[in-house]
């Protein structure tokens, strides 16, 4: 593994926040006035109680809604969410309709990299440069520990409303971080489609191509199904053929082609990650009374393998 670049880690955290806090997935069936069951391409990035917008790419119109429940994947009906109230508009696949996740009935405006006190856009997220410490763990590897400050920023003209909204926003960010115990830093990631259903307790995986996989690679299997950690981690034991690999451990769950099953080769990732502390009443210097912020201390580690002449 190459020596660490903090900017790449910040970019991976920025991408993680955008993909989940601003999740935007298309409808797979028309949604008509009076209906509250939304058929979608993917639901794993949505939760019960989320604020959302049903929007049309063609018309530019949008309708706010709240998710009542996220339904399990069905082989016939696919992925669905149930809304608390029926929609009033007509939202069609032909018009490019989709479901956009929102924060307090507003879409996320921006995810910034850097120490930001006053945000030019609300609601927004900022990811500060980390504090770093490191140590030798062997003569050929160092362990790096990072503490990032991830901040949520909103505007609210009422103190109590602002307090409620910033706590909701901060908790949503915390849950995304806790759901990803091994954030992948590689960009672009090596993502390979799985071409045959993988039943639970399987170790042989059928892939579209194995040319970029080597024994010992750490990989993640995932599909659209929501799971405690979102995916399954494994190590490649051997490459059996141009389209088959064997894992060192059997799969815990089913990974289905119909749910978009894929394998990610992780060349660089973080471990021992956690949202260690949260300050819901964080007040950045120089902000006005309408600005409300929450600050999450995010702790992560990375191991770097060293090469070359280390003793001179």
Secondary structure, 3 states (H helix, E strand, C coil): CCCCCHHHHHHHHHHHHHHHHCCEEEECCCECCCCCEEEECCCCCCCCCCEEEEEECCCCCEEEEEEEEECCCECCCEEEEEECCCCCCCECCCCCEEEEEEECCEECCEEEECCCCCCCCCCEEEECCCEEEEEEEECCEEEEEEEEEEEEEEECCCHHHHHHHHHHHHHHHHHHHHHCCCCECCCCCEEEEECCCECCCCCEEEECCCCCCCCCCEEEEECCCCCCCCCEEEEEEEEEECCEEEECCCCCCCECHHHCCEEEEECCECEEEEEEEEEEEECCCCCCCCEEEEEEEEEEEEEEECCCCCCC
